[in-house]
Amino acid sequence: MKKVKIGNQGFEGSVISLGIMRMDQISLEEAKEVVQTALDYGIDYFDHADIYGDGESERIFGRAVKEMGIPRDSLLIQSKGGIVKGGMYDFSKEHIISAVEGSLKRLQTDYLDAFLLHRPDALMEPEEVAEAFDLLEKTGKVRHFGVSNHNPMQIELLKTKVKQPLLINQLQLSVTHHPMIDAGLNVNRVNDLSIVRDGSILDYSRITEMTIQPWSPFQIGNEKRGVLIGHPDYRELNEVLDRMAEEKGVAQETIAIAWLLRHPARMQPIIGSMNPKRIAAVAKAPEVTLSREEWYELYRAGGYRLP
Ligand SMILES: NC(=O)c1ccc[n+]([C@@H]2O[C@H](COP(=O)([O-])OP(=O)(O)OC[C@H]3O[C@@H](n4cnc5c(N)ncnc54)[C@H](OP(=O)(O)O)[C@@H]3O)[C@@H](O)[C@H]2O)c1
């Protein structure tokens, strides 16, 4: 699989990343098959968070990798921290450090290739984050840093004290959920789509060379639940996905990810499937380049009209 530059510091990983959020729902043996399938198809980047399955997802992944005898340096392991069960966020120095240490223990590794702040903490003190990151970097526990679900000003605020480059921002994005694209297409219009809800995070990410990692790329999003493939509310989109999939000899899922990859921001989508067949199908997406016409047709087929 092709590699993508992650940020602008020479760090790179597979264009598609596998999210491990749902690994607590499968057995250890199934987890091994999922990891093996990902590696077989060139997916070497795995996204975790301390809270996934209450830590069980990281634990199963760590055990699977250990028992399979996979060398640590053939994997890129990313985790996130800062969400506290029970309804709060915590970017204090102590919490960040203990979140990373908990992840390392469950993953049975002594370093993370990347660590992200999971969701903005309203009580965030940039000095504390900076101290935590300095310590995690100095002790070799974290190699690269980033954020998730952050807007540009929150990132700028962090940067007033954090010395390490922030390479990554994980954001919800799919062919049915793309407010960061809608706002740019509807400048000056008086409609809901023109509202900039994220501080222009898409353009900011390109300007600052931060890599967007689209999460839940198969979920409808927009506060609706469900998978967009085959969803009755998205018949037109599914017809177009079907047609393009047939024309290119790939699966609908492959086209949905190719739509994200066609964007010049050079994103790294994080798929969450725990189904080896689906992982294999999606892994073909980097080989499919949609035309401008196809990209816009998929956008419109999702029910979005251009001004
Ligand atoms: N930063 C954040 O706030 C945040 C939030 C959520 C997630 N994430 C990350 O993003 C990753 C992906 O999230 P996600 O799991 O919600 O993503 P997703 O890839 O959109 O959804 C995958 C889920 O949809 C199911 N599914 C059913 N039919 C499908 C189809 N035709 N195509 C694809 N999937 C289908 C999959 O089932 P099967 O397993 O049977 O394929 C799986 O349960 C997570 O693992 C996590 O690492 C980050």
The ligand as a MOL file (V3000), in Angstrom:
LIG
                    3D

  0  0  0     0  0            999 V3000
M  V30 BEGIN CTAB
M  V30 COUNTS 48 52 0 0 0
M  V30 BEGIN ATOM
M  V30 1 N -11.1610 10.6330 17.3450 0
M  V30 2 C -12.4050 10.2910 17.5890 0
M  V30 3 O -13.1500 10.9960 18.2880 0
M  V30 4 C -12.9130 8.9960 17.0430 0
M  V30 5 C -14.2740 8.6690 17.1610 0
M  V30 6 C -14.7050 7.4520 16.6280 0
M  V30 7 C -13.8030 6.6000 15.9990 0
M  V30 8 N -12.4820 6.9350 15.9320 0 CHG=1
M  V30 9 C -11.5010 6.0410 15.2540 0
M  V30 10 O -11.9820 5.7680 13.9590 0
M  V30 11 C -12.0270 4.3590 13.7560 0
M  V30 12 C -13.1310 4.0430 12.8120 0
M  V30 13 O -14.3960 4.3510 13.3920 0
M  V30 14 P -15.6630 3.4740 13.0530 0
M  V30 15 O -15.4680 2.0860 13.4630 0
M  V30 16 O -16.8570 4.2060 13.5600 0 CHG=-1
M  V30 17 O -15.5640 3.5650 11.4570 0
M  V30 18 P -16.2950 2.9730 10.2190 0
M  V30 19 O -15.2400 2.3350 9.4010 0
M  V30 20 O -17.0960 4.0930 9.6530 0
M  V30 21 O -17.3220 1.8870 10.7350 0
M  V30 22 C -16.9890 0.5560 10.9200 0
M  V30 23 C -18.1770 -0.1780 11.4770 0
M  V30 24 O -19.2270 -0.2000 10.4950 0
M  V30 25 C -19.5610 -1.5600 10.2390 0
M  V30 26 N -20.0180 -1.7680 8.8810 0
M  V30 27 C -21.1650 -2.4020 8.5260 0
M  V30 28 N -21.3120 -2.4340 7.2170 0
M  V30 29 C -20.2390 -1.8280 6.7040 0
M  V30 30 C -19.8250 -1.5680 5.3940 0
M  V30 31 N -20.5530 -1.9190 4.3350 0
M  V30 32 N -18.6410 -0.9300 5.2190 0
M  V30 33 C -17.9050 -0.5630 6.2630 0
M  V30 34 N -18.2440 -0.7930 7.5560 0
M  V30 35 C -19.4080 -1.4140 7.7640 0
M  V30 36 C -18.2960 -2.3380 10.5430 0
M  V30 37 O -18.6590 -3.6720 10.7460 0
M  V30 38 P -17.6200 -4.8630 10.3890 0
M  V30 39 O -16.6370 -4.8710 11.5160 0
M  V30 40 O -18.4930 -6.0460 10.3460 0
M  V30 41 O -17.0020 -4.5430 9.0700 0
M  V30 42 C -17.8450 -1.6260 11.7920 0
M  V30 43 O -18.6130 -2.0320 12.9130 0
M  V30 44 C -12.1880 3.7860 15.1540 0
M  V30 45 O -11.7360 2.4500 15.2340 0
M  V30 46 C -11.3110 4.7110 15.9590 0
M  V30 47 O -9.9730 4.2940 15.8440 0
M  V30 48 C -12.0280 8.1250 16.4190 0
M  V30 END ATOM
M  V30 BEGIN BOND
M  V30 1 1 1 2
M  V30 2 2 2 3
M  V30 3 1 2 4
M  V30 4 1 4 5
M  V30 5 2 4 48
M  V30 6 2 5 6
M  V30 7 1 6 7
M  V30 8 2 7 8
M  V30 9 1 8 9
M  V30 10 1 8 48
M  V30 11 1 9 10
M  V30 12 1 9 46
M  V30 13 1 10 11
M  V30 14 1 11 12
M  V30 15 1 11 44
M  V30 16 1 12 13
M  V30 17 1 13 14
M  V30 18 2 14 15
M  V30 19 1 14 16
M  V30 20 1 14 17
M  V30 21 1 17 18
M  V30 22 2 18 19
M  V30 23 1 18 20
M  V30 24 1 18 21
M  V30 25 1 21 22
M  V30 26 1 22 23
M  V30 27 1 23 24
M  V30 28 1 23 42
M  V30 29 1 24 25
M  V30 30 1 25 26
M  V30 31 1 25 36
M  V30 32 1 26 27
M  V30 33 1 26 35
M  V30 34 2 27 28
M  V30 35 1 28 29
M  V30 36 1 29 30
M  V30 37 2 29 35
M  V30 38 1 30 31
M  V30 39 2 30 32
M  V30 40 1 32 33
M  V30 41 2 33 34
M  V30 42 1 34 35
M  V30 43 1 36 37
M  V30 44 1 36 42
M  V30 45 1 37 38
M  V30 46 2 38 39
M  V30 47 1 38 40
M  V30 48 1 38 41
M  V30 49 1 42 43
M  V30 50 1 44 45
M  V30 51 1 44 46
M  V30 52 1 46 47
M  V30 END BOND
M  V30 END CTAB
M  END
